[in-house]
Amino acid sequence: MKKPGIVLFPLIFLFYISKSQQVQSVVNEGELGISLGAAHYFGDLNPRLRLNRPKIAGGILARKQMNNYIALRITAHFAQLGYSDIYNTDNVFMHTRNLSFNTNIWELAFHGDFNFFKYVPGDIDHRQTPYITIGMGVFNFDPYAYYQGQKVYLRDLGTEGQGSTEYPNKKPYSTVAACFPIGLGYKYSINSMFNAGFEVVYRFTTTDYIDDVGGTYAGAAAFPALPNGQPSLAGILQDRSYVYGTPIGIAGRQRGSGNKYDSYVLAEFMLTMNLTSYRCPTIRP
C-alpha cells in the first residue's frame, strides 16, 4: 500500500522543479509604455515656483532592464507650458510688467532609473518599489502670446532687441535647449504583463527664454513705428505695461531675472507593458 506514495512523491517533486525552471527561464527584458499628466513652468514670470497654472503633458517610453534594480530608458514627451504676470499680484513691478506666454514643448531624453527595492514583475514579494530617475535630453520650444485674439510668436519679434539695429550683437535665442531631468517615482506590478506608476520629474534647462523673458528692456528706439505711424507689433508686445499707465520699459531696465535659467516639471501616471524573453534554463547535475 505504500508503493503508490513512494512513486508519486518523486513525480510531484519533479513537477515543481520543472515549474520553477520555467518561471526562472522567463526573463524581463524591459517595458514599453505611455504616460499622461500635467506640466508646470518656473522662470522669470513665476520665480516663486507657484503651482497654479498646470497644463497637459503626455509621452511614450521604452525601458531596458539591466537587472532588478537598474534600468535605462528613453522618453519622448509633449507638454504645454504658460504663465502670466496677472498672477503676480504680490509684486508691483511684475504685475505691472504684464507679460505672458505659452509654448509647446517637445522633449527627447535618456534616463537611468534606480530602484530602492528589488523589482520583479509578477512576483508578489517584489512587485513594487519607489525609484530615483536621473537623465539628460533636448527639447524644443517656441513661446507665443495673444494680441487682440491672434497668436503671435515672440522670438520672431526680438522683444529684447535681438536682431535690431540698436543691438546688432544681440542674436536671437535658440528654440532648442538641453534639459536635465531628476525626480522620484513609484511603480507597481499589476501582473506579469503590466505595470502602473507615478513620477514627478523636475527639468533643469540651459535656456532663460522658454518664456521669451531673460534680460533687459531694449527701449522704444529698438522698435521703430510702422510707415503709417502706428507702433510695431514688436514694440507693443515687448512692453505691455502701457495698460496700467506710463510704460515701464526703459532701455537697460531689468525685464527678467537675467541670471537664472527657466525650468519645468512633469507629474505623470504611467502604464507599461513588459517585454519578456525565454531562456532555456541551465540543467545542473
C-alpha positions in Angstrom: 0.0 0.0 0.0 3.0 2.3 0.5 4.3 1.8 -3.0 2.0 4.4 -4.8 3.1 7.1 -2.4 6.8 6.2 -3.0 6.2 6.6 -6.7 4.1 9.8 -6.6 6.4 11.7 -4.3 9.3 11.8 -6.8 6.9 12.7 -9.6 5.4 15.7 -7.6 8.9 16.8 -6.7 10.0 16.7 -10.4 6.8 18.7 -11.4 7.6 21.5 -9.0 11.3 21.6 -10.1 10.1 21.8 -13.7 7.7 24.7 -12.9 10.4 26.5 -11.0 12.7 26.3 -14.0 10.0 27.6 -16.3 9.5 30.6 -14.1 13.2 31.3 -13.9 13.6 31.0 -17.6 11.2 33.9 -18.4 13.4 37.0 -18.4 12.0 40.5 -18.1 13.9 42.4 -20.9 12.2 45.8 -20.4 9.0 47.8 -20.9 7.0 49.8 -23.4 4.5 52.3 -22.2 2.7 55.6 -22.2 2.4 58.5 -19.7 -0.2 61.2 -19.1 -0.2 64.0 -16.5 0.5 67.7 -16.0 3.4 70.1 -16.6 4.3 73.4 -15.0 6.7 76.2 -15.8 9.1 78.1 -13.5 11.1 81.1 -14.5 11.1 84.9 -14.9 7.3 85.1 -14.8 7.0 82.5 -12.0 10.1 82.9 -9.8 8.4 81.7 -6.6 7.7 78.2 -8.0 3.9 78.6 -7.8 1.9 75.5 -8.9 -1.2 77.4 -10.1 -1.1 77.0 -13.9 -0.7 73.3 -14.7 -1.1 72.3 -18.3 -1.3 68.9 -20.1 1.7 66.6 -20.6 2.0 63.1 -22.2 4.6 60.8 -23.6 5.8 57.4 -24.6 8.7 55.4 -23.2 10.9 52.4 -23.7 12.8 50.9 -20.7 15.6 48.4 -20.8 16.0 46.3 -17.6 19.7 45.9 -16.7 18.9 44.0 -13.6 16.2 44.0 -10.8 17.5 47.4 -9.5 18.7 49.4 -12.5 17.0 50.3 -15.8 17.8 52.6 -18.7 15.0 54.3 -20.7 14.3 56.7 -23.4 11.3 59.0 -23.3 9.6 61.3 -25.8 7.3 64.0 -24.3 4.8 66.6 -25.4 3.9 69.2 -22.9 2.3 72.7 -22.7 3.7 75.5 -20.5 2.5 79.0 -19.9 2.2 81.8 -17.4 1.2 85.4 -17.0 2.1 88.4 -14.8 -1.6 88.8 -13.9 -0.9 86.2 -11.2 1.9 88.2 -9.6 -0.4 90.4 -7.6 2.1 90.4 -4.6 4.8 92.1 -6.7 4.0 95.5 -8.1 6.7 95.6 -10.7 6.0 92.1 -12.1 2.2 92.7 -12.1 2.7 96.0 -13.9 5.1 94.4 -16.4 2.1 92.5 -17.7 3.9 89.9 -19.8 2.6 86.4 -20.7 3.5 83.5 -22.8 2.5 79.9 -23.8 4.6 77.3 -25.6 4.5 73.7 -26.7 7.4 71.5 -25.5 8.8 68.6 -27.5 11.3 66.6 -25.5 13.5 63.6 -26.0 15.5 62.3 -23.0 17.5 59.4 -21.7 17.1 58.3 -18.1 18.7 56.0 -15.6 16.2 54.5 -13.1 17.5 53.2 -9.8 15.0 51.2 -7.7 15.0 51.3 -3.9 13.9 47.7 -3.7 14.2 44.6 -5.9 11.6 44.7 -8.6 10.3 41.6 -10.4 7.1 42.0 -12.4 4.6 39.3 -11.4 6.4 38.4 -8.2 4.1 39.1 -5.3 7.1 39.6 -3.0 8.9 42.1 -5.3 6.0 43.8 -7.1 6.5 47.4 -6.0 9.3 50.0 -5.4 10.0 53.7 -5.3 12.8 54.8 -7.5 15.1 57.7 -8.4 15.4 58.8 -12.1 18.2 61.0 -13.5 18.8 61.9 -17.1 19.6 64.3 -19.8 17.9 65.4 -23.0 17.0 68.0 -25.5 13.7 69.9 -26.1 12.2 72.4 -28.5 10.1 75.4 -27.5 8.7 78.5 -29.3 6.9 81.0 -27.0 3.9 82.9 -28.2 1.4 85.3 -26.8 -2.0 86.6 -27.8 -2.7 90.1 -29.1 -6.2 91.1 -30.0 -7.2 87.4 -30.2 -4.3 86.5 -32.5 -1.5 84.1 -31.7 1.9 85.8 -32.1 5.2 84.0 -31.9 7.5 86.2 -29.8 11.0 85.0 -30.8 10.5 86.3 -34.3 9.8 89.8 -32.9 13.0 90.1 -31.0 11.2 91.5 -27.9 14.5 92.3 -26.1 16.1 93.9 -29.2 17.5 90.7 -30.7 18.4 91.4 -34.3 17.6 95.1 -34.2 19.9 97.9 -35.4 20.1 99.2 -31.9 21.6 95.9 -30.7 23.5 94.4 -33.7 25.4 92.0 -31.5 22.4 90.6 -29.7 21.4 87.4 -31.6 18.0 85.6 -31.4 17.9 82.8 -28.9 17.8 79.2 -30.0 14.5 77.3 -29.7 16.4 74.1 -28.9 18.0 73.6 -25.4 19.2 70.9 -23.2 17.4 69.6 -20.1 18.4 67.5 -17.1 15.6 65.6 -15.6 15.8 64.5 -11.9 12.9 63.1 -9.8 11.2 60.4 -7.9 8.8 57.7 -9.0 6.8 54.7 -7.8 5.9 51.6 -9.8 3.7 48.6 -9.1 3.4 45.4 -11.0 -0.3 44.8 -11.8 0.5 41.3 -13.1 3.3 39.6 -15.1 2.4 41.7 -18.2 1.5 45.2 -17.0 2.9 47.8 -14.6 1.4 51.1 -13.3 3.4 54.0 -11.9 3.6 57.7 -11.0 6.5 60.0 -11.1 7.4 63.7 -10.5 10.4 64.8 -12.5 11.9 68.3 -12.4 13.8 69.6 -15.5 16.7 71.9 -15.2 17.4 73.6 -18.6 20.1 75.6 -20.4 17.8 78.4 -21.6 16.4 81.5 -20.0 13.9 82.1 -22.8 11.2 79.5 -22.5 9.0 82.5 -21.5 10.7 84.9 -24.0 11.9 86.9 -21.0 15.5 86.9 -19.9 17.4 90.2 -19.9 16.7 93.9 -20.1 14.3 96.1 -21.9 15.6 97.2 -25.3 13.7 100.5 -25.2 11.3 102.1 -27.7 14.2 103.1 -30.1 14.8 99.5 -30.9 11.2 99.1 -32.3 10.6 101.9 -34.8 7.0 102.7 -35.7 5.4 101.5 -38.9 5.2 103.7 -42.0 1.7 104.7 -41.1 2.9 106.0 -37.7 1.4 103.1 -35.7 3.6 101.2 -33.3 5.0 97.9 -34.5 3.7 94.6 -33.1 7.2 94.0 -31.6 7.1 97.4 -29.9 3.6 96.6 -28.4 4.5 93.2 -27.1 7.9 93.9 -25.7 6.4 96.2 -23.0 2.7 95.6 -22.2 2.8 97.7 -19.1 1.1 100.5 -21.0 -2.3 99.1 -20.0 -1.6 100.3 -16.5 -0.5 103.8 -17.5 3.0 105.0 -18.3 5.1 102.2 -19.8 8.0 101.0 -17.6 10.2 99.6 -20.4 13.1 101.9 -20.2 16.2 100.8 -22.2 18.5 98.8 -19.9 16.0 98.3 -17.2 15.7 94.7 -16.0 13.0 92.8 -17.8 13.7 89.3 -16.4 16.0 87.7 -13.8 18.9 87.7 -16.2 20.9 85.1 -14.2 18.6 82.1 -13.8 17.6 79.5 -16.4 14.0 78.5 -16.7 12.8 75.1 -15.7 9.7 72.9 -15.7 8.3 69.9 -14.0 6.2 66.9 -15.2 4.0 64.9 -12.9 2.6 61.8 -14.7 0.8 58.5 -14.4 2.3 55.7 -16.4 1.1 52.3 -17.8 3.7 50.0 -19.2 3.8 46.5 -20.8 6.6 44.1 -20.0 8.8 42.7 -22.8 9.9 39.2 -21.9 12.1 36.5 -23.5 12.5 32.8 -22.8 15.9 31.4 -22.0 16.5 27.7 -21.6 17.3 27.0 -18.0 20.7 25.6 -17.3 20.4 22.0 -16.1 22.7 21.3 -13.2 23.9 17.8 -12.5 
